[in-house]
Amino acid sequence: MTKLSIPILLGSCRIGRESLKVAKFILAELVKQNLINTELIDLGEYKLPMLEERLQDSSNPPENLLKFCSKLGQADGILLVTPEYKNGYPGVLKNALDYLEPKALKYKPIGICTVSSGGFGGLDCLAQLRLVCLALGALPIPDKLPVANVKELFDENGNLSDLKFKIRLESFINELVWYTEAMVNQKRCISL
Ligand SMILES: Cc1cc2nc3c(=O)[nH]c(=O)nc-3n(C[C@H](O)[C@H](O)[C@H](O)COP(=O)(O)O)c2cc1C
């Protein structure tokens, strides 16, 4: 059986962002597990232009935009890591998702990991982002992975300080894989 494809989408481009450390840690854990195909889709690297027209209306869309949309379109599921900004999600993330066609992520499970420097772990951002996922036809999974006090998650050498995070991460990944596998199997049955 082919491995599931679940890329990690990082929803921030801020210089010095802490959420990049979280995304890289999750990526390293997934690579170590070797159960799924994954990669980091970092909006800080994509540098997508501010949306002035929809992708389908654009006569000459930039290469990186086509690549971004195609990677998400090909994914079986998505693990989204994003900081909370002003009780919501970063503008760069919304701008990127707005490029996708309305049902571009139909039947794709999305696991959301929200990151904040405060004590609540970005729960307002999580609630809002779930609505955005629904507008794309995606299935935000019931499990969540809020990371509160992110500056205390790693020590000065970049090692994990909060060992409980690893346990929460494992359970979150298991759930995301479960939903993704279920959706992929259902799509296979229908196309038989
Ligand atoms: C523009 C901006 C708005 C923010 N708004 C919030 C917020 O509403 N709630 C919160 O807990 N943290 C907020 N933060 C702090 C972030 O949680 C903090 O920067 C954390 O490290 C995650 O974001 P990062 O990946 O950009 O570092 C904000 C940070 C920025 C840069």
The ligand as an SDF file (V2000), in Angstrom:
LIG
                    3D

 31 33  0  0  0  0  0  0  0  0999 V2000
    1.1920   40.2560   15.0970 C   0  0  0  0  0  0  0  0  0  0  0  0
    1.1600   39.3530   16.2840 C   0  0  0  0  0  0  0  0  0  0  0  0
   -0.0220   39.1620   16.9610 C   0  0  0  0  0  0  0  0  0  0  0  0
   -0.0780   38.3020   18.0690 C   0  0  0  0  0  0  0  0  0  0  0  0
   -1.2670   38.0670   18.6780 N   0  0  0  0  0  0  0  0  0  0  0  0
   -1.3430   37.1370   19.6560 C   0  0  0  0  0  0  0  0  0  0  0  0
   -2.5990   36.7730   20.2230 C   0  0  0  0  0  0  0  0  0  0  0  0
   -3.6440   37.2620   19.8420 O   0  0  0  0  0  0  0  0  0  0  0  0
   -2.6230   35.8320   21.1930 N   0  0  0  0  0  0  0  0  0  0  0  0
   -1.4660   35.2240   21.6220 C   0  0  0  0  0  0  0  0  0  0  0  0
   -1.5430   34.3680   22.5070 O   0  0  0  0  0  0  0  0  0  0  0  0
   -0.2680   35.5500   21.1060 N   0  0  0  0  0  0  0  0  0  0  0  0
   -0.1810   36.4830   20.1350 C   0  0  0  0  0  0  0  0  0  0  0  0
    1.0430   36.8000   19.5740 N   0  0  0  0  0  0  0  0  0  0  0  0
    2.2660   36.1810   20.0990 C   0  0  0  0  0  0  0  0  0  0  0  0
    2.5570   34.8760   19.4070 C   0  0  0  0  0  0  0  0  0  0  0  0
    1.8010   33.9000   20.0640 O   0  0  0  0  0  0  0  0  0  0  0  0
    4.0430   34.5730   19.5130 C   0  0  0  0  0  0  0  0  0  0  0  0
    4.7520   35.4100   18.6120 O   0  0  0  0  0  0  0  0  0  0  0  0
    4.4070   33.1210   19.3340 C   0  0  0  0  0  0  0  0  0  0  0  0
    5.8040   33.0000   19.3800 O   0  0  0  0  0  0  0  0  0  0  0  0
    3.8970   32.4750   18.0470 C   0  0  0  0  0  0  0  0  0  0  0  0
    4.0900   33.2740   16.8940 O   0  0  0  0  0  0  0  0  0  0  0  0
    5.4150   33.1920   15.9630 P   0  0  0  0  0  0  0  0  0  0  0  0
    5.4150   31.8630   15.2940 O   0  0  0  0  0  0  0  0  0  0  0  0
    5.2700   34.3430   15.0070 O   0  0  0  0  0  0  0  0  0  0  0  0
    6.5950   33.3660   16.8790 O   0  0  0  0  0  0  0  0  0  0  0  0
    1.1220   37.6640   18.4980 C   0  0  0  0  0  0  0  0  0  0  0  0
    2.3050   37.8800   17.8000 C   0  0  0  0  0  0  0  0  0  0  0  0
    2.3400   38.7010   16.7080 C   0  0  0  0  0  0  0  0  0  0  0  0
    3.6290   38.8500   15.9370 C   0  0  0  0  0  0  0  0  0  0  0  0
  1  2  1  0
  2  3  1  0
  2 30  2  0
  3  4  2  0
  4  5  1  0
  4 28  1  0
  5  6  2  0
  6  7  1  0
  6 13  1  0
  7  8  2  0
  7  9  1  0
  9 10  1  0
 10 11  2  0
 10 12  1  0
 12 13  2  0
 13 14  1  0
 14 15  1  0
 14 28  1  0
 15 16  1  0
 16 17  1  0
 16 18  1  0
 18 19  1  0
 18 20  1  0
 20 21  1  0
 20 22  1  0
 22 23  1  0
 23 24  1  0
 24 25  2  0
 24 26  1  0
 24 27  1  0
 28 29  2  0
 29 30  1  0
 30 31  1  0
M  END
$$$$
